[in-house]
Amino acid sequence: MTRIASPPAVDHDRIARIVAEVLRERLDRPAQRGPRSPLVVNISVRHMHITPQHLEILFGAGATLTPLRPLYQEGQFAAEQTVDLVGPKRRMLQNVRILGPTRPQSQIELAFSDAILLGIDVPVRMSGNVDGTPGCIVMGPKGHIVLDRGVIRAQRHVHLSTADAEYFGVRTGDALDLVVEHPTCGVTFGGVIARVDPRFKLEVHLDSDEGNACDLPGATGVRLVRAGGPRAG
Ligand SMILES: [Zn+2]
């Protein structure tokens, strides 16, 4: 006859202690720190931001922007309306899209190769900082304007929510590095300037030259790291 060992008595107190310990450990552990939203890298193709007044000159009295498709950042959109830009040597860039909503200041953002095509020397600036920048002629279906300034190459930048900024340890104006992994043409972009706003979603904006240089659509990975630091995001 086989003797079946009786199971050891269940020590309920011990189990309760272990469960309590595990729970306490979990609760005490700091919440997983990470960006609130996944890192998105998008290319800003040449575009114009426009004042309501300029919009009416170019598209007629009472004209408003018609949204064509929403952009990643909340409330921003590509408009149906486009303009033609004319440079000093009568060179033209046609069908430059307007991004909405309208702004208090008109501004045109070009890639370096766009500026060469237009024949003007365009500085790299953060959006909105247009003092001392060149202008151009902007043509719409109903009229034209002569911008005396406002044409820039947009400084590569990253939009961060407050939580994202906390995660990366940066404030508006700080620089991050963007690492683009690619089997044949990986690149690290320095000088990716942080722009922090509670409404922002984590998104890097490169211009089309930068996006083409690293074949962004073929990238196998993108990481944001603090400038000069190894911390990955
Ligand atoms: Zn942007």
Boltz pocket constraint, residues with backbone or C-beta under 6 A from the ligand:
constraints:
  - pocket:
      binder: B
      contacts: [[A, 157], [A, 159], [A, 203], [A, 205]]
      max_distance: 6.0
